[in-house]
């Protein structure tokens, strides 16, 4: 069993790179067959100029789908072999204009013949395959445009890591973590206030004994997140003291805590859940919207840092 049979699709990039190298070697031999002294990587530039001579580097890059840095490197190689001429723009001296040289134009008929033969050979080969590679590459491009491979892998990583997050009820063993997690995020953006000290130093008296609840989020056994539910009246609870350690970034811990605390609020008979925040905390505001919260007004806040109030009806 060869390497790619063992690895499967996860080695897609390596497989495409190997195929590219193989095709490049074949292309070099084909150019020699037609007495064309050129490198395979020059072909896109040469073809584009053959269709529309006298283009800038930016125009070439856009036409052939390369970066400008890549095109600049290619035209330097081609200029050394006298395949193109490079001049400055007549109206803008900063612009580099690339045109075919006499040497290139003399080779265009041979290149045209070669392209026709290559096209027929490739079409014949594709007709023999069960899956049309050319169409498959178009399809692959389309889906990579929708979401790149990096983002797809990152999404899978987050899903895997989020499955390792365990949400547990608060107990005394998590008191220090509950306090330190909140102090960490509050002092990063704001300052500790009297109401913070009361709730964090005395969670039993200020939250739990009054009919509230606290969840702790564990990742690999370590408490890295927390969220409290504070009873306001018989039908309204406040989502408060949500904090997630930077170490847990990307693990959907805040969302999992929010979903768990809202479910707990339902179990406690709440009709709506209220929260206070600050618009400076953009990721937090996005999370609250994702959980269904909408902005409201009219509540009096004990916090100086509060400039937005939100609630969700259950």
Secondary structure, 3 states (H helix, E strand, C coil): CCHHHHHHHHHHHHHHHHHHHHHHHHHHHHHHHCCCCCCHHHHHHHHHHHHCCCEEHHHHHHHHCCCHHHHHHHHHHHHHCCCEEEEECCCCCCCEEEEECHHHHHHHHHHHHHHHHHHHHHHHHHHHCCCCHHHHHHHHHHHHHHCCHHHHHHHHHHHHHHCCEEEEECCHHHHHHHHHHHHHHHHHHCCCCHHHHHHHHCHHHHHHCCCCEEEEEEECCEEEEEEEEEECCCCEEEEEEEEECHHHCCCCHHHHHHHHHHHHHHHCCCCEEEEEECCCCHHHHHHHHHCCCEEECCCCCCCCCCCEEEEEEC
